Amino acid sequence: MDPARDAWLSERRMVCAGLREWLAVVEGPEADLTSAAVELVIAAFDGSLTDPGWPWVREADELGVFWLDPEPMAGFDGVGGDLTLLPVVEALLGGRRVPDLVQLLQRLDHGTVQLVLDAFTRASRWHRDIALYAFHGDPWAVSGWITAQRSRYTASTWTDTDTSRRAS
């Protein structure tokens, strides 16, 4: 057993539970969007975006409740890795719209794209027009295009590799 890792996991679980507690008080059209944002940050990248050290993870006045603040997310524009997902989370929380959904989804792995699509489904359950605004387009249509592009790229890479092997 590693006590440091156990403490880290315990803290991560506490923040995730606290974020879900926050959802209990969010009402109206924002409820589905906020729920989508929370579940996305919890599920993506093993929950790395829920670390309490990030400036968007805020502790509420009520003990054990955490909330996500979209304002600091804009300060991480253009940063890669796990932070690539922040524009989606920010948009779901009522911040800026996702500027270029196609470009953003192309930088994400297949599993994370699926999580974004799940977030869109959750967010658009009752208010599809709001979700379409936040995502600056329909991610279902965009993801189909991206899947086709990736398949084409994979097929051309495989063909190029196969051709170069035959030539040698």
C-alpha angles and dihedrals in degrees: 000000000000111000093198092053091045090052091048092050091047091053091047091051091048092052093046091050090047092052090052089050088056089058089064091070099042112099140177127026090332091065095076093042093048091046090052091051094049095047090047095054091045095049102037121086093356090297095298091145090062094065107131089227092071113096093232094059104086130180114228125224088256112082113254096013120117131182137192119243112203095197099079091047092077089065089068097057112144095015112131135213118049090347090068086085095060097092089060092049091045092051092049090052092055097265126120121328118259100271100211114007094182094054092044095050091048090060093053127082120246095261093052092047087055090052090052090052090049089051090051090051091050093045095047097046093108104001108043093160091058092048091048089052093049093048093042089229140005110300091201091065092042094048091054089055092047092049090052091049092049091048090050091048092048091048093049092047090050091048092047091050092046091049093049091050091052091049092056 
